[in-house]
Amino acid sequence: MDEPFGALDALTRRQMQDELKAIQREVGTAFVHVTHDQEEAMALADLCVLMNEGRIDDAGPPERVYLRPRSRFGATFMGESTILDGVIKDGVLETPLGRLPVSGDAAQARAAVCLRPEDVRLEATPGDVPLGPARVEGVVFQGSFKRLVARPKADPSLRVIVRAPRDAALTEGQAVTLHCRPEALQLLE
């Protein structure tokens, strides 16, 4: 199926996704579903295959492909993310936002991590990694959350995307402090 739900409104699209998933379970047949809608792919797939310039860039269960992308392409294609580039020294990635602990193969000198919006926090919890002060550039109410774009003071050329609680009192120009869960920092290949 090639983009079968592309022309549908959001409610009908979700209903059709549920219906297609039920049909697939009932008949027990594999479906090949081509889509550029990442949420749709994750909702329907048992196995996601990311294609980039005609080649397989990544493949695996939707949860792994989203939470532990293997490449910069996968990290930016499967949902929003902030990519922090840096140099690995003494087991940490030195970035413009500070020294970040990384998981994965740290044998490479230059590296990058993927940081998902839902893993960035405005209030620190125990064990969080500080990312430093930032200024709010934009806030958009998305229903169940607010999508926030922040410019870190340490590197204003970076845009950090944050999924903040929907009731968070945020305004453009506001100063905030960013934090993240250390396990959320995924080293990219």
C-alpha positions in Angstrom: 0.0 0.0 0.0 1.4 3.3 -1.0 0.3 6.3 1.2 -3.3 4.8 1.6 -4.4 7.4 4.2 -2.6 10.5 2.8 -5.8 12.3 1.8 -7.8 11.6 4.9 -8.5 13.9 7.8 -6.8 13.1 11.2 -9.8 11.4 12.8 -10.6 9.2 9.8 -6.9 8.4 9.3 -6.7 7.1 12.9 -9.9 5.0 12.5 -8.5 3.5 9.3 -5.2 2.7 11.0 -7.1 0.8 13.7 -9.2 -1.0 11.1 -6.1 -2.0 9.0 -4.3 -3.2 12.1 -7.3 -5.4 13.0 -7.5 -6.8 9.5 -3.8 -7.6 9.6 -4.2 -9.5 12.9 -7.3 -11.3 11.6 -5.8 -12.6 8.3 -2.2 -13.0 9.6 -0.7 -11.6 6.4 2.2 -9.2 6.1 1.5 -5.8 4.7 4.0 -3.5 3.1 2.9 0.0 3.9 4.7 2.9 2.4 4.3 6.3 4.1 6.1 9.5 4.9 3.9 9.9 8.0 6.1 8.8 10.9 3.3 8.5 13.4 1.4 6.3 11.0 4.4 4.1 10.4 4.9 3.6 14.1 1.2 2.9 14.7 1.0 0.2 12.0 4.4 -1.4 11.8 5.8 -4.4 13.5 9.0 -3.6 11.6 10.0 -0.1 10.3 12.5 0.2 7.4 13.9 3.7 6.8 15.0 4.3 3.2 17.4 7.1 2.4 18.5 7.7 -1.2 17.4 4.2 -2.2 19.2 2.4 0.6 18.1 1.0 3.9 19.3 3.4 6.6 17.8 1.6 9.6 15.4 -1.2 10.3 13.8 -2.6 13.4 10.8 -2.4 15.7 9.2 1.1 15.7 10.0 1.7 19.3 13.8 1.0 18.8 14.0 2.9 15.5 12.4 6.0 17.3 14.1 5.7 20.7 17.5 4.5 19.5 18.1 5.8 16.0 21.3 4.6 14.4 22.0 7.6 12.2 21.4 11.3 11.9 19.0 10.7 9.1 16.9 8.3 11.2 17.0 10.6 14.2 15.6 13.5 12.2 13.2 11.5 10.0 11.5 9.6 12.7 10.0 12.6 14.6 11.6 15.8 15.8 15.0 15.9 17.5 17.8 18.1 18.4 21.2 16.8 17.2 24.2 17.8 19.4 27.6 17.4 17.8 30.7 17.1 19.8 34.0 15.3 20.6 34.3 12.3 22.9 36.8 12.7 25.7 37.1 10.5 28.8 33.8 8.7 28.0 31.7 11.9 27.6 30.6 13.9 24.6 31.8 17.5 24.9 29.2 19.7 23.2 28.4 23.4 23.2 25.8 22.6 25.9 28.3 20.9 28.2 29.7 17.5 28.9 27.1 14.8 28.2 27.3 11.1 29.1 26.7 8.9 26.1 25.7 5.3 25.6 27.0 3.2 22.7 30.3 2.8 21.1 32.5 5.7 22.2 35.5 4.7 20.1 35.0 7.5 17.7 36.5 11.0 18.3 33.8 13.1 16.7 30.2 12.1 17.4 26.6 13.3 17.8 23.7 12.6 20.1 20.0 12.7 19.4 17.8 14.4 21.9 14.0 14.0 21.5 11.7 16.8 22.6 9.9 14.7 25.2 13.3 14.0 26.9 14.1 17.7 27.5 12.8 19.2 30.7 12.4 22.7 32.0 12.5 21.5 35.6 15.3 19.2 36.8 14.6 15.9 38.3 17.3 13.9 40.3 19.9 12.5 37.9 19.1 14.9 35.0 21.9 16.3 32.9 22.0 20.1 32.8 21.9 21.6 29.3 22.0 25.2 30.6 20.0 28.4 30.2 18.0 29.2 27.1 15.6 31.7 25.7 12.1 30.7 24.4 11.8 31.5 20.7 8.4 30.1 20.1 5.5 28.3 21.9 2.7 26.4 20.1 -0.2 24.7 21.9 -0.6 21.2 20.5 -3.5 20.0 22.6 -1.9 17.4 24.9 1.4 19.4 25.2 3.1 22.6 24.2 5.9 22.5 21.6 8.6 24.9 22.6 11.6 26.0 20.6 14.5 27.3 22.8 17.8 28.9 21.9 20.5 27.9 24.4 22.6 30.7 25.7 25.8 28.7 25.2 25.1 28.3 21.5 22.2 30.5 20.1 22.6 28.8 16.7 21.1 25.6 18.1 17.4 25.1 18.3 16.3 22.8 21.1 12.8 21.5 20.7 10.9 20.8 24.0 7.6 19.0 24.6 6.4 20.9 27.6 3.3 20.2 29.7 0.2 21.8 28.2 -0.4 23.8 31.3 3.1 25.2 31.5 3.1 29.0 31.5 5.5 29.8 28.7 5.9 32.9 26.6 8.3 34.0 23.8 11.4 35.6 25.1 11.1 33.9 28.5 14.3 32.6 30.1 14.3 28.8 30.9 16.8 26.2 32.0 17.0 23.0 30.0 17.7 19.5 31.4 17.5 16.0 30.0 17.5 12.4 31.2 21.0 10.9 30.7 19.6 7.6 29.2 17.9 9.7 26.5 21.2 10.7 25.0 21.6 8.3 22.1 25.0 8.2 20.4 24.5 8.2 16.6 26.6 6.2 14.1 
